[in-house]
Amino acid sequence: MTDALGEYIAALEPLARRLGLDYHGVDFELVPASLMTEIAVYGLPVRMPHWSFGVRYIHQLVRQSMGHSRIFEVMFPGNPCHAFLMDGNTLPENTLVAAHVLGHADFSRNNALFARFHEMAGSNIIEMAAAHARRIDRAIEEFGQQRVETVLDAALALESHVDVDRPLHREPYPAHAPERKAPAKDAFRERFERLPREAQPEPPPVPQQRLPVPPHPEWDLLWFIAQYAPDLEQWERDVFLAVRAESLYFYPVFACQIMNEGWASYWHARLLREADFLPQDLYLQAIKSHSDVVRPFAAGEQSALAVNPYHFGFTLWEHIVEKHGMERAREVCRDEDDFGFVRNYLDRELAEKMDLFTYQARSDGEVLVTSRDLDAVREAILAPKFNYGAPRIAIAEFRPDGTLVLSHDHAGDGRGLDVARANKVLEYVQRVWRRPVRLVTTGGLREPLELAA
């Protein structure tokens, strides 16, 4: 950390507190570009080793070389929070980024969804992920790279398939249905039973009904396989539960991206505006960086065909503060995720101001605007966020011969399946289930489609 940046951060923090930001302390660290890219791709500074992260790393490097991506910071909520800043960025850029991080820290402490998942998983994800990585390394030493990688292939292929409405620590299903309670006796029934009559034999005990597994469609595929896969060893089950724990940690980040980036952008702009201790030239350069961050992707007179979460979220928060006041904005920050945020606060006036529309891209490259209807625009923005952006798959049946039957809820998520990818995932799952695995889907067609591995 440079002396100047350290001084500006030390001055920004009390200003943030005076303006009402309430957050756990933040540990800032300057790191080189290569490490920053690695942290961004892995999602954590230390994480379980797997080839898929290397593929993502190469993809990120290609995007950066083409000018399509630039990483300013990576921040991990917790107590304390951890923020990594790029040592190659300028002092004005890193000053803006530090203010941005304080906005993230406030959001993650006060948003109910973040609070719920942090309460379940603990407040230090970095230590938890490092412990997972150490256990994976020990498994590799004991059982070999190939065996461990086979388990990780399946677990990471299913990392989006968790039930975010369930707790981190779940008990197995009850084996039997709960006993039916005898109906409460009213005064008439009590008098009737006291009438003289022949003694009646005691009714035979009703055997407890054994519940099927699963007793209902199970959306938490990682948990189910960890609990019920017939032949997994304990270390293999632990791998599935580790991937599930990390996936649940990342869910609030994914589900609140628009809100979180917009809130952090709103506060970095306000903090810089009120930071009279910053030199004028540094402030102007930082505000220039702010303008680059919170603009639509397109330039000039072009229309953007994707929503920039920084621009969209920042504009929506400014609108809420201006229209309803900061107290109401804080209630929204506490109570909503992106689904409620967009559906409740993107109004027609703002949609027209941002020139939002839905479109269809034709095979010849022509783009057609299909609708400016407000509800259609809202749902088009939110559609990629549903179920981590993955098809909604449930465990439907665990047959007596060990066959695992999965079902795709096409009507619920409105997505067809990429059959080639689905077959590959089934292949991964079958290697750890070690029994037949089947997936039934309509795929958007009238006739059901069944895939098997």
Secondary structure, 3 states (H helix, E strand, C coil): CCHHHHHHHHHHHHHHHHCCCCCCCEEEEEECHHHHHHHHHHCCCCCCCCHHHHHHHHHHHHHHHCCCCCCCEEEECCCCEEEEEECCCCHHHHHHHHHHHHHHHHHHHHCHHHHHHHHHHCCCHHHHHHHHHHHHHHHHHHHCHHHHHHHHHHHHHCCCCCCCCCCCCCCCCCCECCCCCCCCCCHHHHHHHCCCCCCCCCCCCCCCCECCCCCCCECCHHHHHHHHCCCCCHHHHHHHHHHHHHHHHHHHHHHCHHHHHHHHHHHHHHHHHHCCCCCHHHHHHHHHHHHHHCCCCCCCCCCCCCCCHHHHHHHHHHHHHHHHCHHHHHHHHHHCCHHHHHHHHCCHHHHHHCCCCEEEECCCCCEEEEECCHHHHHHHHHHHHHHHHCCCEEEEEECCCCCEEEEECHHHHCCCCCHHHHHHHHHHHHHHHCCCEEEEECCCCCCCEEEEC
